[in-house]
């Protein structure tokens, strides 16, 4: 039996994977720093779908800490992807301060960055 499709899912098609895409978003897009993350984004055409890429360098910590940071950032994006004012390609860069932070603190920093950037719809 196949699991039901989740409306708030984050399929692989919604992820930025190629190096040139990361570079394009970081070079042509806008950038904002908030707490434990740096958000880079580039507006997409209205018919597009928001996409996410996550960067965690070794400065964040060992592999387990980096993987957890990626999961927390992806989950923050997944939960709020439909609250964006329009489709955007986004690259989130984890800062070393993300290590050991609980999900609600990471989510708070993510939402603060989106609000400051004007990417979050008023709800």
C-alpha positions, 0 to 999 in steps of 0.5 A: 500500500502506498503512503498518501501524498503529504500536501506539505511534503518536500519532494526532491524536485523542490530541492536545489541540488546542482552547484550552478544553481547554488552559485546562481542564487547566491550571486544574483539573489539577495542575502540576509543573516538572522540568528543561526542561519544566512538566507539567500533567495531569488524570486521565481516566476509566479507559476514556479514552485519554491525550492530549497538548498541547504549548506552546512560547512564543517565549521558547524560541527561533526557530521551528525551535527551538520546532518541535524542542522540540515534536517532542521532547516529543511523542516522549517522550510517545509512547514512554511513553504506555503506562507511565502509571498511568491515562489522563491529559490532559497539557499539556507546556510547554517552558522555554527551557532545552530549546533545544539539549538532546538527546532523551535529556536531554528524555526524562529530564526528562519521566520524572522529572516523571512519577515525581514526579507518581506517573503512571509505572507501576513497571516 
